């Protein structure tokens, strides 16, 4: 089995009420699908790998960094999604998802408001280090 921490975090966002109530099934990895682009701007969450360690010597843990792009209809709506994500990450404790264990998350600084370069859609970007066990369960 291939260990994919970003896929596990995506699944966690989909199955956790605080984020799922806002975005439904609109949690994507790396980019918005073309079919979704035509419906924007609206609330959606995009997870992007941003480096970090996948190999810690003999230790069976990894600490990839993930960027979370919170889209919304307005800056205020982006903020609602970002706060829900903040609560999820802050309260995250050892949970099994997609056959692997997510131990916890550490925020990498604060979030920042931006506009997507090509479209002008509002986004809030937040980064976190996600600590996972790389042994399958």
SEMI-738917 format. One record per residue: residue in one letter; y, x, z of N, C-alpha, C, O in turn; chain; residue number from 1. Coordinates in nm, 2 decimals. Example, Ala and Ser with C-alpha at 12.3 -4.5 7.8 and 13.67 -1.06 7.14 Angstrom:
2
zakol/n.Y/n.X/n.Z/ca.Y/ca.X/ca.Z/c.Y/c.X/c.Z/o.Y/o.X/o.Z/pake/dotor
A/-0.57/1.32/0.78/-0.45/1.23/0.78/-0.33/1.32/0.78/-0.33/1.42/0.85/A/1;
S/-0.22/1.28/0.71/-0.11/1.37/0.71/0.00/1.29/0.79/0.11/1.34/0.80/A/2;
This chain:
137
zakol/n.Y/n.X/n.Z/ca.Y/ca.X/ca.Z/c.Y/c.X/c.Z/o.Y/o.X/o.Z/pake/dotor
X/-0.12/0.08/0.00/0.00/0.00/0.00/0.12/0.09/0.00/0.13/0.19/0.08/A/1;
X/0.22/0.06/-0.08/0.35/0.13/-0.09/0.44/0.08/0.02/0.46/-0.05/0.03/A/2;
X/0.50/0.17/0.10/0.59/0.13/0.20/0.73/0.11/0.14/0.78/0.20/0.07/A/3;
X/0.79/-0.01/0.15/0.92/-0.04/0.09/1.01/-0.10/0.20/1.01/-0.22/0.21/A/4;
X/1.08/-0.02/0.27/1.17/-0.07/0.38/1.27/-0.17/0.33/1.31/-0.26/0.40/A/5;
X/1.33/-0.15/0.21/1.43/-0.24/0.16/1.37/-0.38/0.13/1.43/-0.48/0.16/A/6;
X/1.25/-0.38/0.07/1.18/-0.51/0.05/1.16/-0.58/0.18/1.16/-0.70/0.19/A/7;
X/1.12/-0.50/0.29/1.09/-0.56/0.42/1.22/-0.62/0.48/1.22/-0.73/0.54/A/8;
X/1.33/-0.55/0.47/1.46/-0.60/0.52/1.50/-0.72/0.44/1.55/-0.82/0.50/A/9;
X/1.48/-0.72/0.31/1.51/-0.84/0.23/1.43/-0.96/0.28/1.49/-1.07/0.30/A/10;
X/1.30/-0.94/0.30/1.22/-1.05/0.35/1.27/-1.10/0.49/1.27/-1.22/0.51/A/11;
X/1.31/-1.00/0.57/1.36/-1.04/0.70/1.48/-1.13/0.69/1.50/-1.23/0.76/A/12;
X/1.57/-1.09/0.60/1.70/-1.17/0.58/1.66/-1.31/0.53/1.73/-1.41/0.56/A/13;
X/1.56/-1.32/0.44/1.52/-1.45/0.39/1.46/-1.54/0.49/1.47/-1.66/0.49/A/14;
X/1.39/-1.48/0.59/1.31/-1.56/0.69/1.39/-1.58/0.82/1.34/-1.65/0.91/A/15;
X/1.51/-1.52/0.83/1.58/-1.53/0.96/1.69/-1.64/0.94/1.77/-1.63/0.84/A/16;
X/1.69/-1.74/1.02/1.78/-1.85/1.01/1.93/-1.82/0.99/2.00/-1.88/0.91/A/17;
X/1.98/-1.72/1.07/2.12/-1.69/1.07/2.17/-1.65/0.93/2.28/-1.68/0.89/A/18;
X/2.09/-1.58/0.85/2.13/-1.54/0.72/2.08/-1.64/0.61/2.15/-1.67/0.52/A/19;
X/1.96/-1.69/0.63/1.90/-1.78/0.53/1.99/-1.91/0.52/1.99/-1.97/0.41/A/20;
X/2.05/-1.96/0.63/2.13/-2.08/0.62/2.25/-2.06/0.53/2.30/-2.16/0.48/A/21;
X/2.30/-1.94/0.52/2.42/-1.91/0.44/2.38/-1.88/0.30/2.45/-1.93/0.21/A/22;
X/2.28/-1.81/0.27/2.25/-1.76/0.13/2.13/-1.83/0.07/2.10/-1.81/-0.05/A/23;
X/2.05/-1.90/0.15/1.92/-1.96/0.10/1.83/-1.85/0.05/1.79/-1.76/0.13/A/24;
X/1.80/-1.85/-0.08/1.71/-1.75/-0.13/1.78/-1.64/-0.21/1.72/-1.56/-0.28/A/25;
X/1.92/-1.64/-0.20/2.00/-1.54/-0.27/2.01/-1.41/-0.20/2.12/-1.37/-0.16/A/26;
X/1.90/-1.34/-0.18/1.90/-1.21/-0.12/1.83/-1.12/-0.23/1.72/-1.14/-0.26/A/27;
X/1.90/-1.02/-0.28/1.85/-0.94/-0.39/1.85/-0.79/-0.36/1.92/-0.75/-0.26/A/28;
X/1.78/-0.72/-0.43/1.77/-0.57/-0.41/1.84/-0.50/-0.53/1.80/-0.53/-0.65/A/29;
X/1.93/-0.42/-0.50/2.00/-0.33/-0.60/2.11/-0.40/-0.68/2.21/-0.34/-0.70/A/30;
X/2.09/-0.52/-0.73/2.19/-0.58/-0.81/2.17/-0.73/-0.82/2.06/-0.78/-0.79/A/31;
X/2.27/-0.80/-0.86/2.26/-0.95/-0.88/2.18/-0.97/-1.01/2.21/-0.90/-1.11/A/32;
X/2.08/-1.06/-1.02/2.02/-1.09/-1.14/2.12/-1.16/-1.24/2.21/-1.22/-1.19/A/33;
X/2.10/-1.14/-1.37/2.19/-1.20/-1.47/2.21/-1.35/-1.45/2.32/-1.40/-1.46/A/34;
X/2.10/-1.42/-1.42/2.11/-1.56/-1.40/2.20/-1.60/-1.28/2.26/-1.71/-1.28/A/35;
X/2.21/-1.51/-1.18/2.29/-1.54/-1.07/2.44/-1.50/-1.10/2.53/-1.57/-1.04/A/36;
X/2.46/-1.40/-1.18/2.60/-1.36/-1.21/2.67/-1.48/-1.27/2.79/-1.49/-1.24/A/37;
X/2.61/-1.56/-1.35/2.68/-1.67/-1.42/2.72/-1.78/-1.32/2.80/-1.87/-1.35/A/38;
X/2.66/-1.78/-1.20/2.70/-1.88/-1.10/2.79/-1.83/-0.99/2.83/-1.90/-0.90/A/39;
X/2.84/-1.71/-1.00/2.92/-1.65/-0.90/3.07/-1.68/-0.92/3.10/-1.73/-1.03/A/40;
X/3.16/-1.67/-0.82/3.12/-1.62/-0.69/3.07/-1.73/-0.60/3.12/-1.84/-0.60/A/41;
X/2.97/-1.69/-0.52/2.92/-1.77/-0.41/2.85/-1.68/-0.32/2.83/-1.56/-0.35/A/42;
X/2.80/-1.73/-0.20/2.74/-1.64/-0.11/2.61/-1.59/-0.16/2.52/-1.66/-0.21/A/43;
X/2.60/-1.46/-0.15/2.47/-1.39/-0.19/2.48/-1.25/-0.12/2.58/-1.20/-0.08/A/44;
X/2.36/-1.20/-0.09/2.35/-1.07/-0.02/2.27/-0.98/-0.11/2.16/-1.01/-0.16/A/45;
X/2.32/-0.86/-0.14/2.25/-0.76/-0.22/2.23/-0.63/-0.13/2.32/-0.58/-0.07/A/46;
X/2.11/-0.58/-0.13/2.07/-0.47/-0.05/2.05/-0.35/-0.15/1.98/-0.36/-0.25/A/47;
X/2.11/-0.24/-0.11/2.10/-0.12/-0.20/2.06/0.00/-0.11/2.12/0.03/-0.01/A/48;
X/1.96/0.08/-0.16/1.93/0.20/-0.09/2.05/0.30/-0.10/2.11/0.31/-0.21/A/49;
X/2.07/0.37/0.01/2.19/0.46/0.01/2.15/0.60/0.07/2.23/0.66/0.14/A/50;
X/2.03/0.64/0.04/1.98/0.77/0.09/1.91/0.75/0.23/1.87/0.64/0.26/A/51;
X/1.90/0.86/0.30/1.83/0.86/0.42/1.69/0.91/0.41/1.64/0.93/0.30/A/52;
X/1.63/0.94/0.53/1.50/1.00/0.53/1.38/0.91/0.52/1.37/0.81/0.59/A/53;
X/1.30/0.95/0.43/1.17/0.88/0.41/1.06/0.96/0.46/0.94/0.92/0.47/A/54;
X/1.08/1.09/0.50/0.98/1.18/0.54/1.03/1.25/0.67/1.13/1.33/0.66/A/55;
X/0.97/1.23/0.78/1.01/1.30/0.90/0.89/1.39/0.95/0.85/1.39/1.06/A/56;
X/0.85/1.48/0.86/0.74/1.57/0.89/0.61/1.49/0.92/0.57/1.42/0.83/A/57;
X/0.55/1.52/1.03/0.42/1.45/1.06/0.44/1.32/1.13/0.35/1.24/1.15/A/58;
X/0.57/1.28/1.16/0.59/1.16/1.23/0.58/1.04/1.12/0.62/1.06/1.01/A/59;
X/0.52/0.94/1.16/0.50/0.82/1.07/0.62/0.72/1.08/0.59/0.60/1.10/A/60;
X/0.74/0.78/1.07/0.86/0.69/1.07/0.95/0.73/0.96/0.94/0.84/0.91/A/61;
X/1.04/0.64/0.92/1.14/0.67/0.82/1.27/0.61/0.87/1.27/0.51/0.94/A/62;
X/1.38/0.66/0.82/1.51/0.61/0.85/1.60/0.60/0.73/1.70/0.67/0.72/A/63;
X/1.57/0.51/0.64/1.65/0.50/0.52/1.78/0.43/0.55/1.79/0.35/0.64/A/64;
X/1.89/0.47/0.48/2.02/0.40/0.49/2.02/0.29/0.39/1.99/0.31/0.27/A/65;
X/2.07/0.18/0.43/2.08/0.06/0.34/2.23/0.01/0.34/2.29/-0.01/0.44/A/66;
X/2.28/-0.01/0.22/2.41/-0.08/0.20/2.39/-0.23/0.18/2.30/-0.27/0.10/A/67;
X/2.46/-0.31/0.25/2.45/-0.45/0.24/2.58/-0.50/0.18/2.69/-0.49/0.24/A/68;
X/2.57/-0.57/0.06/2.69/-0.62/-0.01/2.69/-0.77/0.01/2.60/-0.84/-0.04/A/69;
X/2.78/-0.82/0.09/2.79/-0.96/0.12/2.90/-1.02/0.02/3.02/-0.99/0.03/A/70;
X/2.85/-1.11/-0.06/2.94/-1.18/-0.16/2.97/-1.32/-0.10/2.90/-1.37/-0.02/A/71;
X/3.09/-1.37/-0.15/3.13/-1.50/-0.11/3.23/-1.56/-0.20/3.28/-1.49/-0.28/A/72;
X/3.26/-1.69/-0.18/3.36/-1.75/-0.26/3.50/-1.70/-0.24/3.58/-1.69/-0.33/A/73;
X/3.52/-1.66/-0.11/3.65/-1.61/-0.07/3.62/-1.49/0.03/3.51/-1.47/0.07/A/74;
X/3.73/-1.42/0.06/3.71/-1.31/0.16/3.66/-1.37/0.29/3.58/-1.31/0.36/A/75;
X/3.71/-1.49/0.33/3.67/-1.56/0.45/3.52/-1.59/0.45/3.45/-1.56/0.55/A/76;
X/3.47/-1.64/0.34/3.33/-1.67/0.33/3.24/-1.54/0.33/3.13/-1.54/0.38/A/77;
X/3.29/-1.43/0.27/3.22/-1.30/0.28/3.21/-1.26/0.43/3.11/-1.21/0.47/A/78;
X/3.32/-1.29/0.50/3.32/-1.25/0.64/3.22/-1.33/0.72/3.15/-1.27/0.81/A/79;
X/3.20/-1.45/0.69/3.09/-1.53/0.76/2.95/-1.47/0.74/2.88/-1.46/0.83/A/80;
X/2.93/-1.43/0.62/2.80/-1.37/0.59/2.78/-1.24/0.65/2.68/-1.20/0.70/A/81;
X/2.89/-1.16/0.65/2.89/-1.03/0.71/2.86/-1.04/0.86/2.79/-0.96/0.92/A/82;
X/2.93/-1.14/0.93/2.91/-1.15/1.07/2.76/-1.20/1.10/2.71/-1.16/1.21/A/83;
X/2.71/-1.28/1.02/2.57/-1.32/1.04/2.48/-1.20/1.02/2.38/-1.18/1.10/A/84;
X/2.50/-1.12/0.92/2.43/-0.99/0.90/2.44/-0.90/1.02/2.34/-0.84/1.06/A/85;
X/2.56/-0.89/1.07/2.59/-0.80/1.19/2.51/-0.85/1.31/2.45/-0.77/1.37/A/86;
X/2.50/-0.98/1.33/2.42/-1.03/1.44/2.27/-1.00/1.42/2.20/-0.96/1.51/A/87;
X/2.22/-1.02/1.30/2.08/-0.99/1.27/2.05/-0.84/1.29/1.95/-0.81/1.36/A/88;
X/2.13/-0.75/1.24/2.11/-0.61/1.26/2.12/-0.56/1.40/2.04/-0.48/1.45/A/89;
X/2.22/-0.62/1.47/2.25/-0.58/1.61/2.14/-0.62/1.70/2.10/-0.54/1.79/A/90;
X/2.08/-0.73/1.68/1.97/-0.79/1.77/1.83/-0.75/1.72/1.73/-0.80/1.78/A/91;
X/1.82/-0.67/1.61/1.69/-0.64/1.55/1.61/-0.55/1.65/1.65/-0.44/1.68/A/92;
X/1.49/-0.60/1.69/1.40/-0.52/1.76/1.26/-0.54/1.70/1.23/-0.65/1.66/A/93;
X/1.19/-0.44/1.71/1.05/-0.42/1.66/0.99/-0.56/1.61/0.95/-0.64/1.68/A/94;
X/0.98/-0.56/1.48/0.93/-0.68/1.41/0.84/-0.64/1.29/0.87/-0.55/1.22/A/95;
X/0.73/-0.71/1.27/0.64/-0.69/1.16/0.68/-0.77/1.04/0.69/-0.89/1.05/A/96;
X/0.71/-0.70/0.93/0.75/-0.77/0.80/0.68/-0.70/0.69/0.68/-0.58/0.68/A/97;
X/0.62/-0.78/0.60/0.56/-0.73/0.48/0.46/-0.61/0.50/0.45/-0.52/0.43/A/98;
X/0.38/-0.63/0.61/0.28/-0.53/0.64/0.33/-0.40/0.70/0.26/-0.30/0.71/A/99;
X/0.46/-0.39/0.74/0.51/-0.27/0.81/0.60/-0.32/0.93/0.63/-0.43/0.94/A/100;
X/0.63/-0.22/1.01/0.71/-0.25/1.13/0.85/-0.20/1.12/0.87/-0.08/1.09/A/101;
X/0.95/-0.29/1.13/1.09/-0.25/1.14/1.12/-0.23/1.29/1.11/-0.33/1.37/A/102;
X/1.16/-0.11/1.33/1.18/-0.09/1.47/1.32/-0.13/1.52/1.33/-0.20/1.62/A/103;
X/1.42/-0.10/1.45/1.56/-0.13/1.48/1.65/-0.09/1.37/1.61/-0.03/1.27/A/104;
X/1.78/-0.12/1.39/1.88/-0.08/1.30/2.00/-0.02/1.37/2.04/-0.07/1.48/A/105;
X/2.07/0.08/1.31/2.19/0.14/1.37/2.30/0.13/1.26/2.28/0.17/1.15/A/106;
X/2.41/0.06/1.30/2.52/0.05/1.21/2.58/0.18/1.18/2.60/0.26/1.27/A/107;
X/2.62/0.20/1.05/2.69/0.32/1.01/2.83/0.29/0.99/2.88/0.28/0.88/A/108;
X/2.91/0.28/1.10/3.05/0.25/1.09/3.07/0.10/1.07/2.97/0.02/1.08/A/109;
X/3.19/0.06/1.05/3.22/-0.08/1.03/3.21/-0.12/0.88/3.18/-0.04/0.80/A/110;
X/3.23/-0.25/0.86/3.22/-0.30/0.73/3.36/-0.29/0.66/3.46/-0.26/0.73/A/111;
X/3.37/-0.30/0.53/3.50/-0.30/0.46/3.50/-0.40/0.35/3.40/-0.42/0.28/A/112;
X/3.62/-0.46/0.34/3.64/-0.56/0.23/3.68/-0.49/0.10/3.76/-0.40/0.10/A/113;
X/3.62/-0.54/-0.01/3.65/-0.48/-0.14/3.65/-0.59/-0.24/3.62/-0.71/-0.21/A/114;
X/3.68/-0.56/-0.36/3.67/-0.65/-0.48/3.57/-0.58/-0.57/3.59/-0.46/-0.60/A/115;
X/3.48/-0.65/-0.63/3.39/-0.60/-0.73/3.47/-0.55/-0.85/3.56/-0.63/-0.90/A/116;
X/3.45/-0.43/-0.90/3.54/-0.37/-1.00/3.55/-0.45/-1.13/3.66/-0.47/-1.18/A/117;
X/3.44/-0.50/-1.18/3.44/-0.57/-1.31/3.49/-0.71/-1.30/3.54/-0.77/-1.39/A/118;
X/3.45/-0.78/-1.19/3.48/-0.93/-1.18/3.59/-0.97/-1.09/3.64/-1.08/-1.10/A/119;
X/3.62/-0.88/-0.99/3.72/-0.92/-0.89/3.67/-1.01/-0.78/3.74/-1.05/-0.70/A/120;
X/3.54/-1.03/-0.78/3.48/-1.11/-0.67/3.49/-1.04/-0.54/3.48/-0.92/-0.53/A/121;
X/3.52/-1.11/-0.43/3.53/-1.05/-0.30/3.39/-1.01/-0.25/3.29/-1.08/-0.26/A/122;
X/3.39/-0.89/-0.18/3.26/-0.85/-0.12/3.30/-0.78/0.01/3.41/-0.72/0.02/A/123;
X/3.21/-0.78/0.10/3.22/-0.70/0.22/3.09/-0.61/0.22/2.98/-0.66/0.21/A/124;
X/3.11/-0.48/0.24/3.00/-0.39/0.24/2.98/-0.33/0.38/3.08/-0.29/0.44/A/125;
X/2.86/-0.33/0.42/2.82/-0.27/0.55/2.70/-0.18/0.53/2.61/-0.21/0.45/A/126;
X/2.69/-0.07/0.60/2.58/0.02/0.59/2.51/0.03/0.73/2.57/0.01/0.83/A/127;
X/2.38/0.05/0.72/2.30/0.06/0.84/2.18/0.15/0.82/2.13/0.16/0.70/A/128;
X/2.14/0.22/0.92/2.02/0.30/0.92/1.91/0.21/0.97/1.92/0.16/1.08/A/129;
X/1.80/0.20/0.90/1.69/0.11/0.94/1.57/0.20/0.97/1.52/0.27/0.89/A/130;
X/1.53/0.19/1.10/1.42/0.27/1.14/1.29/0.19/1.13/1.27/0.08/1.19/A/131;
X/1.19/0.25/1.05/1.07/0.18/1.02/0.95/0.27/1.05/0.96/0.39/1.04/A/132;
X/0.84/0.21/1.07/0.71/0.28/1.08/0.66/0.28/0.94/0.65/0.17/0.87/A/133;
X/0.61/0.39/0.89/0.56/0.40/0.75/0.41/0.38/0.75/0.35/0.41/0.64/A/134;
X/0.35/0.34/0.86/0.21/0.31/0.86/0.20/0.16/0.83/0.27/0.08/0.89/A/135;
X/0.10/0.12/0.75/0.08/-0.02/0.72/0.01/-0.08/0.84/-0.07/-0.01/0.91/A/136;
X/0.03/-0.21/0.86/-0.04/-0.28/0.97/-0.13/-0.39/0.91/-0.19/-0.46/0.99/A/137;
